[in-house]
Amino acid sequence: MAAPSGNVRVSFSQMSIEKNAMTRDDALKQLSHIARERAFGRHVGSDRLIQAGLDALIAGVESPSLAMLAGLLRSEEPEAPQLFDEVLDELGLLFHPPADPRAAKWAMAYWVAGQIADGSLDPSVGTHHIWADIAYDLGYPIELEPLVHCAHNLDGWEEGWGVSIEELNREAVEAAKQFLSKGPAAEAGA
């Protein structure tokens, strides 16, 4: 059998680039997502900030600071957070969580639940985050109980349980949707 020609490799390479091509809306969503991660105190490495800038630039997003962010060299990575914030400001994507720590935790809970519900965050990861990083700090409020229950089930799941991991994931997605349907008013009494 003959070795693949260079043209075949180029075709596969082009296919993966086309398949992974990000739309402008996808790029803006990614920037907004990273903005929220950072605003909620999650560490986001400079390499990821630069890559998000590059993705956005390639997707056709325009901002005065975007090309500078996307073009940072490894030795310039310390500049990425400041440039990323400038890009967010220019695009109107800056996010500031509520100043009150409890309100900020509730805002984070809604954000994480939204990601579980829309499929952009693995239910196991999301419910664990709600359980370990949010519900704990809020004193395990009843509104988060179904999501915490799902986190326990997903964390401890074993094949002999008679329920599939897929079913537990579906239950977590449903719990997230139920939580979201009750709206932020639930936190006012907490």
C-alpha positions as CSV (number, residue, x, y, z in Angstrom):
1,M,0.0,0.0,0.0
2,A,1.3,3.4,-0.9
3,A,1.9,6.1,1.6
4,P,-0.6,8.9,1.6
5,S,0.3,11.8,-0.6
6,G,0.8,15.3,0.7
7,N,-2.5,16.3,-0.8
8,V,-4.4,13.9,1.4
9,R,-2.7,15.4,4.5
10,V,-3.6,18.9,3.4
11,S,-7.2,17.8,2.8
12,F,-7.5,16.3,6.3
13,S,-5.8,19.4,7.8
14,Q,-8.2,21.7,6.0
15,M,-11.2,19.7,7.1
16,S,-10.3,19.9,10.7
17,I,-9.7,23.7,10.4
18,E,-13.1,24.1,8.6
19,K,-14.9,21.8,11.1
20,N,-13.4,23.8,14.1
21,A,-13.9,27.2,12.5
22,M,-15.6,29.5,15.1
23,T,-18.3,31.9,14.1
24,R,-18.3,35.5,15.2
25,D,-21.1,34.7,17.7
26,D,-19.2,31.7,19.0
27,A,-16.1,33.9,19.5
28,L,-18.1,36.5,21.4
29,K,-19.7,33.8,23.5
30,Q,-16.3,32.4,24.4
31,L,-15.0,35.9,25.3
32,S,-18.1,36.5,27.5
33,H,-17.7,33.1,29.1
34,I,-14.1,33.7,30.0
35,A,-15.0,37.2,31.3
36,R,-17.5,35.5,33.7
37,E,-15.0,32.9,34.8
38,R,-12.5,35.6,35.7
39,A,-15.1,37.8,37.3
40,F,-16.1,34.9,39.5
41,G,-12.5,34.4,40.6
42,R,-11.6,31.4,38.5
43,H,-8.0,31.4,37.2
44,V,-7.7,31.7,33.4
45,G,-4.2,31.4,32.1
46,S,-2.8,34.1,29.8
47,D,-2.3,31.4,27.1
48,R,-6.1,30.9,27.1
49,L,-6.8,34.6,27.0
50,I,-4.5,35.0,24.0
51,Q,-6.0,32.0,22.2
52,A,-9.5,33.4,22.8
53,G,-8.3,36.7,21.2
54,L,-6.9,34.8,18.3
55,D,-10.1,32.8,17.8
56,A,-12.1,36.1,17.9
57,L,-9.9,37.8,15.4
58,I,-10.0,34.9,13.0
59,A,-13.8,34.8,13.4
60,G,-14.1,38.4,12.3
61,V,-14.6,40.2,15.7
62,E,-13.3,43.7,15.5
63,S,-11.9,45.7,18.5
64,P,-8.9,48.1,18.7
65,S,-7.0,45.9,21.2
66,L,-8.0,42.5,19.9
67,A,-5.0,42.2,17.4
68,M,-2.6,43.2,20.1
69,L,-4.0,40.5,22.5
70,A,-4.0,37.9,19.7
71,G,-0.4,38.7,18.7
72,L,1.2,38.5,22.2
73,L,4.3,36.4,22.3
74,R,5.1,34.0,25.2
75,S,7.4,36.6,26.7
76,E,4.5,39.1,26.7
77,E,1.9,36.9,28.4
78,P,1.8,39.0,31.5
79,E,0.2,41.7,29.4
80,A,-2.7,39.4,28.4
81,P,-5.1,40.0,31.3
82,Q,-5.0,43.8,30.9
83,L,-5.4,43.6,27.1
84,F,-8.2,41.0,27.5
85,D,-10.1,43.4,29.8
86,E,-9.6,46.2,27.2
87,V,-11.0,44.0,24.5
88,L,-14.0,43.1,26.8
89,D,-14.6,46.8,27.5
90,E,-14.4,47.7,23.8
91,L,-16.9,45.0,22.9
92,G,-19.2,45.8,25.8
93,L,-18.6,42.4,27.3
94,L,-17.2,43.4,30.7
95,F,-18.9,41.6,33.5
96,H,-18.9,42.6,37.2
97,P,-20.5,40.2,39.6
98,P,-22.6,41.7,42.4
99,A,-20.4,43.3,45.2
100,D,-22.2,41.3,47.9
101,P,-20.5,37.9,48.3
102,R,-23.8,36.0,48.7
103,A,-25.3,37.7,45.7
104,A,-22.2,36.9,43.7
105,K,-22.4,33.2,44.7
106,W,-26.1,33.2,43.6
107,A,-25.1,34.8,40.3
108,M,-22.4,32.1,39.9
109,A,-25.0,29.4,40.6
110,Y,-27.3,30.7,37.9
111,W,-24.4,31.0,35.5
112,V,-23.2,27.4,36.1
113,A,-26.7,26.0,36.0
114,G,-27.2,27.8,32.7
115,Q,-24.2,26.1,31.3
116,I,-25.4,22.7,32.5
117,A,-28.8,23.3,31.0
118,D,-27.5,24.5,27.6
119,G,-25.0,21.6,27.3
120,S,-21.9,23.8,27.3
121,L,-20.7,22.3,30.7
122,D,-20.6,18.6,31.6
123,P,-23.3,18.0,34.2
124,S,-20.8,16.2,36.5
125,V,-18.4,19.1,36.4
126,G,-21.1,21.7,36.8
127,T,-23.0,20.1,39.6
128,H,-19.7,19.4,41.5
129,H,-18.8,23.1,41.1
130,I,-22.2,24.1,42.5
131,W,-21.8,21.6,45.4
132,A,-18.2,22.4,46.3
133,D,-17.8,26.0,45.5
134,I,-21.2,27.6,45.7
135,A,-23.7,25.6,47.9
136,Y,-21.1,25.2,50.6
137,D,-20.5,28.9,50.8
138,L,-24.2,29.6,50.9
139,G,-24.9,27.2,53.7
140,Y,-26.5,24.6,51.4
141,P,-29.8,26.4,50.6
142,I,-32.8,24.3,49.7
143,E,-32.9,25.9,46.2
144,L,-29.6,24.2,45.4
145,E,-30.4,20.9,47.0
146,P,-31.4,19.0,43.8
147,L,-28.2,20.1,42.1
148,V,-26.1,19.0,45.1
149,H,-28.0,15.7,45.1
150,C,-27.1,15.2,41.5
151,A,-23.5,16.0,42.2
152,H,-23.4,13.4,44.9
153,N,-24.9,10.8,42.6
154,L,-22.6,11.6,39.7
155,D,-19.5,11.7,42.0
156,G,-20.2,8.3,43.6
157,W,-21.8,6.5,40.6
158,E,-21.0,2.8,40.2
159,E,-22.1,0.5,37.4
160,G,-24.0,-1.7,39.8
161,W,-26.5,1.0,40.7
162,G,-29.0,0.0,38.1
163,V,-29.0,3.5,36.6
164,S,-26.8,4.7,33.8
165,I,-24.5,7.6,34.0
166,E,-26.3,9.1,31.1
167,E,-29.6,9.0,33.1
168,L,-27.9,10.8,36.0
169,N,-26.5,13.4,33.6
170,R,-30.1,13.9,32.2
171,E,-31.4,14.3,35.8
172,A,-28.7,16.9,36.4
173,V,-29.6,18.9,33.3
174,E,-33.3,18.7,34.4
175,A,-32.4,19.9,37.9
176,A,-30.5,22.8,36.4
177,K,-33.4,23.7,34.2
178,Q,-35.8,23.6,37.2
179,F,-33.5,25.8,39.2
180,L,-33.3,28.3,36.4
181,S,-37.0,28.3,35.9
182,K,-37.5,29.5,39.5
183,G,-35.4,32.6,38.7
184,P,-33.1,34.8,40.7
185,A,-36.0,35.7,43.1
186,A,-35.2,32.5,45.0
187,E,-32.0,34.1,46.3
188,A,-33.7,37.1,47.8
189,G,-35.1,35.1,50.7
190,A,-31.8,33.3,51.2
